[in-house]
Amino acid sequence: MKKKRKLKFAIFALLLMCFLTFGKDFAIKKSAEIIFGAKSGLTLKIESLNLNLFKPCLTVRNATIINPKGFSRSPMLDIETIKATFAWKDLFKSTLRITELFLDIKSLNVEQKSDGQINLLSLKNPGENKEVSAKPSPPAKKSFDLIIEELILSFERATYTGPYLLGNRLEIKVFIQNKRIRNIRSLEELLDIITDYSGISQVRDIFSDEPGSLKTNIENTIESIKKYFR
């Protein structure tokens, strides 16, 4: 009987080790895709994920966020590598403290409709793409505070498609390598940093209808010339 118990324990220990080595990563990857979809209404696809329980460190390879409904089927965000080191103890305080976040972005594709809707805002306003129910839902509770002590950002390119360009696509070569940014306090702040470094914000500012933009100045100049020659 003792031998059988030892054999069962050895098999259980072996299976547990196999799960912790291989199965946990698959389970976390699938859970992340499902939870992200449920929270944001967007599709997340991850090619591979590895969680080192002892460091602790999370590494994600080839993560893609697909555009929300109503936009093109191309990826909104294509990330080659995410590597985050964090502290377990802070998770018990409802805080996700990332001591170092390495983010290597292959491409950010911003699309804007003629009515002003922008695909990127779906990340800032999770649930915006979900169907509206008859019952008003209670305000969502914040599950975690996010603190990123240091972001190491690499960025390859960004594209913008919108009414300012008459539906044409503008491609911006970014080529940022290991830009270090400290003390980020929210996901919204992280998204603002990504958008700013992509150059998309400047494009929108140039072609916006706001006073002082290049578009407005050109239109005012044309009107002045027309009045002069009347």
Backbone bond lengths (Angstrom), bond angles and torsions (degrees), N, CA, C in turn:
res aa  C-N    CA-C-N  psi(-1)  N-CA   C-N-CA  omega(-1)  CA-C   N-CA-C  phi
1 M - - - 1.469 - - 1.533 111.29 -
2 K 1.347 114.84 -41.56 1.464 119.45 -179.25 1.516 110.96 -62.54
3 K 1.366 114.73 -39.43 1.464 119.18 179.53 1.526 111.04 -64.00
4 K 1.351 115.44 -40.22 1.461 120.29 179.36 1.531 111.06 -64.67
5 R 1.345 115.33 -40.61 1.460 119.68 178.77 1.522 111.02 -64.15
6 K 1.332 115.18 -42.94 1.467 119.70 178.95 1.522 111.07 -63.27
7 L 1.349 115.77 -39.28 1.464 120.66 179.39 1.528 110.35 -65.57
8 K 1.342 116.33 -43.63 1.462 120.66 178.61 1.523 111.29 -62.58
9 F 1.345 115.31 -42.74 1.462 120.10 178.95 1.531 110.75 -63.31
10 A 1.342 115.99 -41.74 1.469 120.86 -179.98 1.528 110.59 -63.55
11 I 1.346 116.41 -41.19 1.478 120.95 178.86 1.524 110.40 -65.70
12 F 1.359 115.78 -43.27 1.467 120.85 178.71 1.533 110.56 -61.30
13 A 1.338 115.66 -45.47 1.467 120.80 179.64 1.527 110.90 -61.97
14 L 1.331 116.36 -40.34 1.465 121.25 179.39 1.531 111.05 -65.16
15 L 1.350 115.64 -43.60 1.466 120.27 179.08 1.532 111.20 -64.95
16 L 1.340 115.26 -39.34 1.468 119.92 178.55 1.520 110.98 -64.03
17 M 1.336 116.03 -42.40 1.468 120.54 178.25 1.520 111.22 -63.42
18 C 1.344 116.10 -40.02 1.467 120.88 178.90 1.525 110.81 -63.74
19 F 1.359 114.81 -40.64 1.464 118.62 178.96 1.517 111.24 -66.08
20 L 1.358 116.05 -45.52 1.458 120.02 -179.74 1.516 111.98 -64.37
21 T 1.348 116.53 -28.56 1.463 120.51 -178.91 1.522 111.54 -83.86
22 F 1.341 116.76 -44.77 1.460 120.19 -172.96 1.534 113.29 -115.45
23 G 1.329 117.54 -47.62 1.461 121.00 -172.03 1.505 114.53 -68.25
24 K 1.330 118.22 -34.67 1.463 121.29 -176.27 1.523 111.02 -61.45
25 D 1.333 116.75 -40.19 1.462 120.09 -178.30 1.526 111.57 -64.74
26 F 1.322 115.82 -41.64 1.466 120.13 178.05 1.527 110.55 -64.96
27 A 1.346 115.77 -42.67 1.466 120.61 -179.71 1.525 111.06 -64.77
28 I 1.341 117.46 -42.14 1.467 121.54 179.73 1.526 110.06 -67.02
29 K 1.332 116.62 -41.19 1.472 121.33 179.57 1.529 110.73 -59.07
30 K 1.336 115.69 -49.84 1.467 120.23 -179.62 1.530 111.23 -64.77
31 S 1.335 116.47 -40.20 1.472 120.80 179.17 1.527 110.46 -63.03
32 A 1.346 116.26 -42.86 1.469 120.79 179.88 1.521 110.81 -61.31
33 E 1.325 117.21 -42.64 1.472 121.45 179.96 1.533 110.72 -64.34
34 I 1.336 115.90 -42.77 1.470 120.44 -178.15 1.531 111.04 -69.15
35 I 1.337 116.80 -46.26 1.472 120.85 -178.17 1.524 110.64 -65.27
36 F 1.332 116.85 -42.21 1.472 120.82 178.75 1.530 110.13 -60.72
37 G 1.344 116.36 -42.59 1.459 120.65 178.97 1.516 112.31 -64.43
38 A 1.345 116.26 -40.88 1.468 121.05 -179.49 1.528 111.67 -68.06
39 K 1.336 116.96 -37.32 1.463 121.21 -176.42 1.527 112.08 -78.80
40 S 1.353 117.52 -38.77 1.463 120.88 -171.71 1.524 114.13 -106.95
41 G 1.343 116.96 -20.72 1.452 119.88 -174.14 1.516 112.72 79.75
42 L 1.333 117.04 7.07 1.466 122.51 -179.60 1.530 110.21 -107.80
43 T 1.331 115.25 162.35 1.469 120.78 179.97 1.523 110.04 -99.34
44 L 1.330 115.71 124.68 1.462 122.70 175.43 1.516 108.53 -111.01
45 K 1.338 116.07 130.26 1.463 121.53 176.14 1.522 108.83 -121.64
46 I 1.347 115.46 126.41 1.467 121.48 179.77 1.524 108.39 -119.07
47 E 1.330 115.12 127.92 1.471 118.42 179.08 1.522 111.14 -75.98
48 S 1.334 116.73 -47.32 1.468 119.60 178.67 1.518 110.96 -149.62
49 L 1.340 114.94 150.63 1.466 121.89 -178.81 1.518 108.65 -143.86
50 N 1.326 115.63 139.39 1.463 120.52 177.60 1.520 109.58 -137.53
51 L 1.339 115.67 125.60 1.463 121.28 176.79 1.510 109.33 -112.21
52 N 1.318 115.86 116.86 1.459 121.66 174.76 1.525 107.86 -90.34
53 L 1.334 115.99 112.28 1.461 120.91 -174.10 1.524 113.02 -74.56
54 F 1.319 117.45 -17.85 1.460 119.87 -171.74 1.526 112.42 -96.81
55 K 1.366 117.34 -25.36 1.469 118.49 -177.81 1.524 114.34 -70.26
56 P 1.323 123.94 -54.03 1.467 130.08 -11.07 1.531 111.01 -89.20
57 C 1.336 115.35 148.86 1.458 121.05 -175.86 1.529 109.22 -149.92
58 L 1.323 116.04 136.43 1.462 121.96 177.64 1.523 109.00 -114.44
59 T 1.341 116.53 127.09 1.462 121.43 178.54 1.519 109.42 -122.11
60 V 1.327 116.04 127.88 1.466 122.59 179.04 1.522 108.55 -122.08
61 R 1.319 116.27 133.02 1.473 121.54 178.36 1.528 109.40 -115.21
62 N 1.338 115.32 134.64 1.470 122.63 173.99 1.531 112.73 52.93
63 A 1.326 114.60 71.82 1.471 121.60 175.71 1.525 109.05 -102.15
64 T 1.326 116.01 134.59 1.460 121.37 -177.73 1.521 110.06 -129.89
65 I 1.336 116.47 131.99 1.466 122.14 173.58 1.520 107.53 -109.10
66 I 1.342 116.06 120.30 1.453 121.90 -177.38 1.532 110.13 -83.39
67 N 1.326 116.46 147.60 1.460 121.87 179.34 1.530 111.92 -57.54
68 P 1.347 117.27 149.06 1.469 119.72 175.59 1.528 111.40 -69.63
69 K 1.330 116.42 169.34 1.465 121.27 179.04 1.519 110.17 -59.94
70 G 1.340 114.83 142.94 1.458 119.84 179.64 1.506 113.43 97.61
71 F 1.362 116.55 -13.66 1.458 121.20 176.73 1.534 108.26 -109.36
72 S 1.323 116.97 -178.15 1.464 119.72 -179.72 1.525 110.19 -68.01
73 R 1.320 116.81 166.18 1.462 121.04 -177.68 1.531 112.65 -85.36
74 S 1.300 116.51 1.48 1.466 119.48 -179.49 1.532 110.08 -73.67
75 P 1.335 117.54 158.65 1.476 119.99 179.08 1.529 111.29 -64.44
76 M 1.330 115.88 141.50 1.451 120.79 173.91 1.536 109.70 -80.28
77 L 1.333 115.37 -40.00 1.458 120.70 -177.69 1.522 108.84 -139.56
78 D 1.320 115.35 127.66 1.459 121.45 -178.71 1.531 107.62 -122.38
79 I 1.326 116.33 111.08 1.471 121.54 -174.80 1.528 109.40 -112.89
80 E 1.314 115.68 127.40 1.468 119.69 -179.79 1.525 111.58 -77.76
81 T 1.339 116.30 -46.01 1.473 120.17 -176.79 1.524 111.23 -144.03
82 I 1.326 115.28 135.29 1.466 122.16 167.54 1.526 106.38 -124.02
83 K 1.320 115.83 126.72 1.472 119.21 176.97 1.528 107.71 -133.93
84 A 1.329 115.51 117.76 1.464 120.19 -175.26 1.520 110.44 -126.66
85 T 1.317 116.71 127.45 1.464 121.57 171.28 1.532 107.04 -104.64
86 F 1.335 116.20 136.18 1.458 120.11 -174.24 1.524 109.75 -144.33
87 A 1.336 115.48 175.54 1.470 121.66 -178.43 1.523 109.24 -111.95
88 W 1.353 115.85 126.98 1.472 120.47 179.17 1.522 111.40 -61.44
89 K 1.335 116.65 -41.71 1.478 120.50 -170.71 1.525 112.34 -60.61
90 D 1.351 117.46 -31.55 1.461 120.51 -178.25 1.525 112.43 -72.57
91 L 1.334 116.55 -21.54 1.465 119.46 178.71 1.526 111.35 -64.01
92 F 1.337 116.21 -29.36 1.466 120.42 178.81 1.532 111.31 -74.02
93 K 1.333 117.31 -13.62 1.470 122.06 177.09 1.529 110.90 -101.39
94 S 1.346 116.57 17.42 1.478 122.52 -177.86 1.527 111.65 58.44
95 T 1.323 115.65 36.20 1.465 121.31 178.17 1.521 109.60 -130.24
96 L 1.323 115.75 127.97 1.452 120.37 172.92 1.522 106.99 -98.45
97 R 1.335 115.63 99.10 1.461 121.24 -178.91 1.530 108.42 -99.48
98 I 1.321 115.68 109.54 1.469 121.50 178.52 1.522 107.55 -97.44
99 T 1.308 116.11 114.81 1.466 119.46 -177.76 1.528 111.21 -73.19
100 E 1.334 116.37 -34.33 1.468 120.22 177.42 1.530 109.12 -149.13
101 L 1.328 116.01 126.98 1.467 121.58 178.85 1.517 108.61 -121.13
102 F 1.336 115.84 114.26 1.461 120.97 175.00 1.526 107.35 -97.23
103 L 1.336 116.31 122.51 1.458 121.74 -175.42 1.520 109.26 -128.53
104 D 1.336 116.10 114.33 1.465 121.78 -179.49 1.529 108.21 -112.81
105 I 1.344 116.21 103.25 1.464 122.35 -175.55 1.523 109.81 -96.37
106 K 1.331 115.99 124.04 1.470 120.36 175.97 1.525 110.16 -77.55
107 S 1.346 116.77 -46.93 1.469 118.95 -179.83 1.524 111.93 -157.81
108 L 1.325 114.33 145.02 1.462 123.32 171.40 1.523 106.06 -119.04
109 N 1.333 116.99 123.27 1.459 121.12 -177.48 1.525 109.07 -116.05
110 V 1.332 115.88 104.25 1.462 122.04 -178.08 1.528 108.81 -95.18
111 E 1.329 115.74 128.34 1.460 121.68 177.72 1.523 108.87 -123.14
112 Q 1.335 115.17 137.96 1.464 120.69 177.74 1.526 109.02 -128.43
113 K 1.346 115.58 132.96 1.462 120.30 177.63 1.523 110.22 -85.25
114 S 1.323 115.93 168.65 1.469 120.89 -179.64 1.529 111.52 -65.68
115 D 1.365 116.75 -23.88 1.468 119.49 178.45 1.527 112.47 -86.09
116 G 1.336 116.36 3.69 1.466 120.66 175.66 1.517 115.23 98.56
117 Q 1.343 118.46 -11.15 1.470 120.72 179.74 1.523 110.74 -62.71
118 I 1.332 115.87 135.85 1.463 121.68 -179.99 1.525 109.05 -122.61
119 N 1.318 116.86 131.78 1.474 120.75 -176.68 1.518 112.39 -61.19
120 L 1.319 117.78 -34.74 1.468 121.87 -175.62 1.525 112.08 -64.76
121 L 1.349 117.27 -27.02 1.466 120.27 -178.81 1.524 112.26 -66.86
122 S 1.344 116.78 -16.01 1.470 120.22 177.41 1.519 111.11 -64.84
123 L 1.333 117.38 -28.14 1.465 120.85 177.36 1.523 111.04 -77.81
124 K 1.334 116.00 -33.61 1.464 119.36 -179.76 1.519 112.03 -78.11
125 N 1.355 115.52 -29.13 1.460 120.94 -179.32 1.519 109.51 -120.21
126 P 1.344 118.26 75.83 1.465 120.91 -177.92 1.520 111.48 -57.26
127 G 1.348 114.50 140.79 1.450 119.50 178.96 1.511 113.34 90.03
128 E 1.345 116.80 -3.61 1.464 120.57 -179.23 1.520 111.69 -62.41
129 N 1.351 116.63 -28.22 1.454 120.18 -176.34 1.523 113.34 -94.43
130 K 1.328 117.57 0.43 1.457 119.88 179.12 1.526 109.71 -77.54
131 E 1.318 115.76 155.23 1.462 120.01 177.42 1.523 109.46 -68.62
132 V 1.331 115.36 140.03 1.470 120.14 -178.81 1.520 108.91 -82.03
133 S 1.335 116.24 125.83 1.462 120.50 -179.93 1.527 109.87 -88.83
134 A 1.338 115.88 162.16 1.472 121.00 -179.79 1.520 110.64 -65.44
135 K 1.334 116.74 -35.39 1.465 121.40 -179.81 1.518 109.90 -83.79
136 P 1.331 118.44 129.16 1.465 119.04 175.90 1.520 110.02 -68.22
137 S 1.323 115.28 130.86 1.470 119.21 -177.92 1.516 110.02 -87.15
138 P 1.341 117.58 145.89 1.463 120.55 178.93 1.512 110.25 -66.76
139 P 1.333 118.62 154.76 1.463 120.92 179.78 1.525 110.97 -59.61
140 A 1.339 115.02 137.77 1.470 120.13 -176.51 1.526 110.69 -67.46
141 K 1.316 114.61 137.83 1.464 119.59 177.97 1.520 109.40 -83.58
142 K 1.322 115.40 140.84 1.455 120.64 178.50 1.521 108.01 -78.20
143 S 1.337 115.73 118.21 1.459 118.57 -174.84 1.528 112.41 -81.32
144 F 1.331 117.03 -36.62 1.458 120.41 -177.61 1.516 111.07 -140.84
145 D 1.321 115.80 144.33 1.460 120.85 166.10 1.516 106.91 -85.81
146 L 1.322 116.25 138.12 1.461 120.90 -179.12 1.518 109.93 -109.05
147 I 1.318 116.34 127.53 1.462 122.21 174.56 1.529 107.66 -129.26
148 I 1.329 116.65 121.72 1.470 120.94 175.23 1.525 106.82 -112.92
149 E 1.314 116.25 109.37 1.462 119.95 -176.05 1.530 111.16 -69.59
150 E 1.332 116.67 -39.21 1.465 119.29 177.80 1.526 110.34 -148.10
151 L 1.338 115.90 126.68 1.464 123.08 175.45 1.521 108.29 -104.42
152 I 1.329 115.94 130.26 1.471 121.12 173.45 1.526 106.15 -112.04
153 L 1.337 115.97 105.99 1.462 121.62 -170.23 1.523 111.77 -105.56
154 S 1.334 115.19 127.56 1.465 121.96 169.13 1.527 106.79 -120.51
155 F 1.333 116.12 139.84 1.463 120.85 -170.70 1.526 108.77 -145.47
156 E 1.332 116.23 129.73 1.466 119.13 -176.80 1.530 113.02 -96.89
157 R 1.359 117.27 -56.85 1.471 118.05 -177.47 1.527 110.71 -155.18
158 A 1.335 114.63 162.93 1.464 121.53 176.61 1.518 108.22 -140.20
159 T 1.327 116.62 151.00 1.465 120.99 176.12 1.517 109.40 -129.24
160 Y 1.319 115.09 150.37 1.467 120.78 176.86 1.525 108.44 -130.90
161 T 1.333 116.16 129.41 1.461 122.57 174.37 1.514 107.95 -126.42
162 G 1.348 117.33 127.01 1.451 118.20 -178.46 1.506 113.19 -173.39
163 P 1.337 115.50 179.30 1.468 120.69 -176.01 1.524 113.53 -63.75
164 Y 1.344 117.49 -26.85 1.457 119.69 179.23 1.529 111.32 -62.16
165 L 1.333 116.09 -29.25 1.462 121.50 -178.45 1.525 111.50 -106.11
166 L 1.336 115.92 16.33 1.478 122.49 179.63 1.527 111.73 57.06
167 G 1.337 115.63 38.68 1.462 120.76 177.22 1.513 114.34 83.89
168 N 1.339 117.52 -5.17 1.470 119.85 178.72 1.524 110.14 -78.82
169 R 1.318 116.09 162.22 1.462 121.35 -177.50 1.523 110.54 -103.86
170 L 1.321 115.38 129.80 1.456 121.37 174.81 1.518 108.05 -104.72
171 E 1.322 117.33 126.12 1.466 120.91 179.29 1.523 109.54 -105.66
172 I 1.320 115.19 131.61 1.461 121.68 -179.61 1.525 108.63 -115.61
173 K 1.313 117.05 121.13 1.461 121.31 174.77 1.527 107.81 -82.12
174 V 1.311 116.75 118.12 1.461 120.49 -174.22 1.528 111.23 -94.02
175 F 1.317 117.24 -56.05 1.470 124.21 178.21 1.530 113.50 51.36
176 I 1.328 114.73 57.51 1.474 120.29 173.28 1.523 107.60 -98.06
177 Q 1.303 116.84 132.57 1.462 121.52 -179.87 1.520 110.24 -122.63
178 N 1.326 116.05 116.06 1.471 123.22 172.07 1.537 113.44 52.89
179 K 1.326 115.48 46.98 1.461 120.90 174.02 1.526 108.72 -75.05
180 R 1.336 117.22 125.43 1.464 121.57 -175.72 1.530 110.76 -98.90
181 I 1.322 115.80 125.17 1.461 122.39 179.87 1.528 107.26 -129.92
182 R 1.309 117.06 131.50 1.464 121.04 -174.10 1.529 112.50 -109.42
183 N 1.329 113.87 156.20 1.465 123.49 168.50 1.529 113.19 59.08
184 I 1.337 116.38 67.88 1.458 123.03 174.85 1.527 107.71 -100.76
185 R 1.343 116.22 133.29 1.460 119.85 -169.36 1.520 115.37 -113.71
186 S 1.323 118.96 2.99 1.461 119.78 179.35 1.520 109.53 -163.45
187 L 1.336 115.18 163.07 1.457 121.00 175.80 1.525 109.93 -65.57
188 E 1.340 117.54 -37.55 1.464 121.63 179.22 1.525 110.76 -61.14
189 E 1.352 116.41 -41.12 1.467 120.52 178.78 1.523 110.79 -65.57
190 L 1.325 117.07 -39.04 1.469 121.48 177.33 1.528 110.57 -62.56
191 L 1.351 117.07 -43.80 1.467 121.16 179.04 1.519 111.71 -65.30
192 D 1.342 116.75 -37.42 1.467 120.57 176.89 1.529 110.65 -62.88
193 I 1.325 116.69 -40.69 1.466 121.39 179.05 1.525 110.37 -63.13
194 I 1.338 116.32 -45.62 1.470 120.69 179.30 1.525 110.77 -60.76
195 T 1.353 116.50 -44.85 1.462 121.23 -179.33 1.525 110.87 -64.13
196 D 1.342 116.67 -43.29 1.471 120.36 -178.80 1.527 111.36 -63.32
197 Y 1.336 116.30 -45.02 1.465 119.20 -177.91 1.534 112.06 -72.87
198 S 1.330 117.36 -18.15 1.470 120.26 178.26 1.525 111.75 -73.06
199 G 1.334 117.29 -23.59 1.459 121.24 -176.34 1.518 112.89 90.56
200 I 1.347 116.90 -5.38 1.462 121.11 -178.18 1.532 110.81 -64.92
201 S 1.325 117.28 -38.30 1.473 120.86 -178.89 1.517 110.95 -58.62
202 Q 1.351 115.78 -41.68 1.465 119.86 -179.77 1.518 111.36 -65.69
203 V 1.333 116.13 -37.80 1.469 120.10 178.62 1.514 110.08 -62.38
204 R 1.333 116.42 -45.75 1.463 121.06 -179.86 1.526 110.61 -64.34
205 D 1.346 116.80 -38.36 1.465 120.00 179.32 1.528 110.92 -65.10
206 I 1.331 116.71 -39.99 1.469 121.62 -178.56 1.530 111.04 -63.15
207 F 1.352 115.41 -43.23 1.467 119.70 -173.96 1.524 114.18 -98.35
208 S 1.323 117.47 7.29 1.463 119.46 -177.46 1.532 110.50 -76.92
209 D 1.325 115.85 169.62 1.472 121.62 178.03 1.519 112.14 -90.81
210 E 1.318 116.94 6.63 1.464 120.45 -178.47 1.530 110.38 -70.35
211 P 1.354 117.70 148.33 1.475 120.54 176.28 1.534 110.48 -58.91
212 G 1.333 116.49 136.28 1.461 120.86 178.46 1.507 114.05 94.81
213 S 1.328 118.61 -11.99 1.469 120.13 178.68 1.520 109.87 -72.91
214 L 1.326 116.42 159.97 1.461 121.18 -179.38 1.527 110.68 -59.76
215 K 1.341 115.84 -42.73 1.470 120.42 179.85 1.524 110.72 -59.15
216 T 1.346 116.74 -47.28 1.466 121.11 -178.40 1.522 111.03 -64.48
217 N 1.338 116.88 -41.83 1.467 121.06 -179.97 1.527 111.32 -63.04
218 I 1.348 116.00 -41.86 1.466 120.19 179.13 1.527 110.22 -64.36
219 E 1.350 116.31 -45.35 1.466 120.34 179.94 1.529 110.84 -61.70
220 N 1.346 117.17 -40.92 1.464 120.95 178.86 1.523 111.22 -65.29
221 T 1.339 115.48 -39.06 1.469 120.12 179.21 1.529 110.67 -64.66
222 I 1.337 115.76 -43.89 1.473 120.45 178.83 1.520 110.80 -61.21
223 E 1.339 116.62 -43.06 1.467 120.77 178.72 1.525 111.16 -62.90
224 S 1.334 115.99 -39.39 1.472 120.34 178.96 1.525 110.81 -64.61
225 I 1.341 116.07 -40.83 1.471 120.59 178.81 1.523 110.47 -64.95
226 K 1.346 116.72 -41.55 1.465 121.25 179.13 1.526 110.13 -60.98
227 K 1.348 116.62 -44.37 1.458 120.98 -179.27 1.539 110.66 -64.24
228 Y 1.320 116.29 -36.50 1.481 121.52 -177.48 1.524 110.68 -65.54
229 F 1.359 116.42 -37.68 1.474 119.60 -175.92 1.530 112.85 -93.09
230 R 1.336 118.44 2.69 1.459 119.62 176.64 1.521 111.64 -72.65
